[in-house]
């Protein structure tokens, strides 16, 4: 599956008083994606968040993240099950737990 290439931009259009999400190509604005609803403040906040997420993930394979997360969890679990007591394992476990908590918040 493919998507429209980055960068995407948020654009405030006076037409209909709505925030709009567009893609940006070498010629300027290429395509229109969405018109957001709600208060002007909410529209702008939502548009900024969507655009930041899309542009921040440029070049990344989102399907690989769950496998990476699972692998780290399995490694920590295996080390603890094998009785490996180490500041490195403890630090890795704390970092893993924080990352999962932040991603779930």
Backbone torsions as a table, in degrees:
resi	resn	phi	psi	omega
1	UNK	NA	138.1	178.5
2	UNK	-121.8	164.0	179.3
3	UNK	-133.2	172.1	178.6
4	UNK	-67.3	132.1	-177.2
5	UNK	-62.7	154.0	174.6
6	UNK	-77.2	165.1	0.3
7	UNK	-84.9	149.8	170.4
8	UNK	-99.6	157.2	178.9
9	UNK	-134.6	152.4	171.7
10	UNK	-98.6	135.5	-174.9
11	UNK	-135.5	127.3	177.8
12	UNK	-89.4	114.5	-178.1
13	UNK	-100.8	127.9	177.5
14	UNK	-66.4	-25.3	177.0
15	UNK	-62.7	122.7	179.7
16	UNK	64.4	5.6	176.7
17	UNK	55.5	45.0	-176.0
18	UNK	-125.6	147.4	172.4
19	UNK	-79.3	137.8	-176.0
20	UNK	-126.7	144.1	175.6
21	UNK	-107.6	129.2	-178.1
22	UNK	-128.3	159.4	167.3
23	UNK	-95.5	158.8	-177.8
24	UNK	-121.8	124.1	176.8
25	UNK	-116.4	-174.9	-175.7
26	UNK	-62.7	-18.5	178.9
27	UNK	-95.9	6.1	-175.8
28	UNK	111.5	-134.8	-179.4
29	UNK	-77.9	128.9	-178.2
30	UNK	-99.8	-60.1	-173.8
31	UNK	-135.3	158.4	-178.7
32	UNK	-102.1	134.0	-178.6
33	UNK	-112.0	-48.0	-172.5
34	UNK	-157.5	149.6	168.1
35	UNK	-112.1	129.0	-176.4
36	UNK	-95.8	158.4	-176.9
37	UNK	-124.4	170.0	-177.8
38	UNK	110.0	-167.8	177.7
39	UNK	-67.2	161.1	179.1
40	UNK	-56.9	-41.2	-179.8
41	UNK	-64.3	-43.9	179.2
42	UNK	-66.0	-42.2	177.8
43	UNK	-57.2	-48.6	-177.2
44	UNK	-66.2	-39.6	178.6
45	UNK	-65.0	-43.9	179.9
46	UNK	-66.6	-42.5	178.6
47	UNK	-62.2	-44.2	-179.9
48	UNK	-62.3	-39.7	-179.9
49	UNK	-67.1	-45.7	179.4
50	UNK	-61.0	-48.0	-178.4
51	UNK	-64.4	-41.0	178.9
52	UNK	-63.1	-40.2	179.0
53	UNK	-65.1	-47.6	-179.2
54	UNK	-62.5	-50.0	-178.1
55	UNK	-67.7	-34.2	179.2
56	UNK	-68.1	-23.5	-179.8
57	UNK	-95.2	6.2	-179.1
58	UNK	-54.6	127.7	177.2
59	UNK	82.5	-0.8	-179.0
60	UNK	-98.3	150.4	176.5
61	UNK	-99.9	102.1	-175.8
62	UNK	-62.8	-25.0	179.7
63	UNK	-68.2	-22.9	-177.3
64	UNK	-79.7	-18.7	-174.7
65	UNK	-64.8	-44.4	-178.7
66	UNK	-63.4	-39.5	177.9
67	UNK	-63.2	-40.1	177.8
68	UNK	-64.4	-46.1	179.5
69	UNK	-60.5	-46.5	179.5
70	UNK	-61.5	-41.5	-178.8
71	UNK	-62.3	-43.5	178.8
72	UNK	-63.0	-43.8	178.1
73	UNK	-60.7	-42.6	178.8
74	UNK	-64.1	-42.0	179.5
75	UNK	-62.8	-43.3	178.2
76	UNK	-63.5	-45.5	178.8
77	UNK	-61.0	-42.1	179.7
78	UNK	-65.3	-41.6	179.1
79	UNK	-62.9	-43.2	-179.7
80	UNK	-69.1	-39.4	179.0
81	UNK	-65.3	-30.7	179.3
82	UNK	-82.1	-0.8	178.3
83	UNK	81.5	16.7	177.7
84	UNK	-73.0	113.9	177.8
85	UNK	-111.8	115.0	-173.5
86	UNK	-154.9	144.1	174.6
87	UNK	-59.6	-29.8	-179.9
88	UNK	-68.7	-44.1	178.3
89	UNK	-64.2	-43.0	178.8
90	UNK	-62.3	-43.2	179.2
91	UNK	-65.0	-41.8	178.3
92	UNK	-62.6	-41.1	180.0
93	UNK	-65.2	-42.3	178.0
94	UNK	-63.8	-42.8	179.3
95	UNK	-64.7	-40.9	178.5
96	UNK	-62.4	-47.7	179.9
97	UNK	-61.1	-41.8	177.8
98	UNK	-63.7	-43.2	-178.3
99	UNK	-64.2	-41.5	178.1
100	UNK	-65.1	-43.0	-179.9
101	UNK	-63.6	-42.5	179.5
102	UNK	-66.4	-39.1	-179.8
103	UNK	-69.0	-26.8	-178.2
104	UNK	-89.7	-10.8	-176.1
105	UNK	-74.4	NA	NA
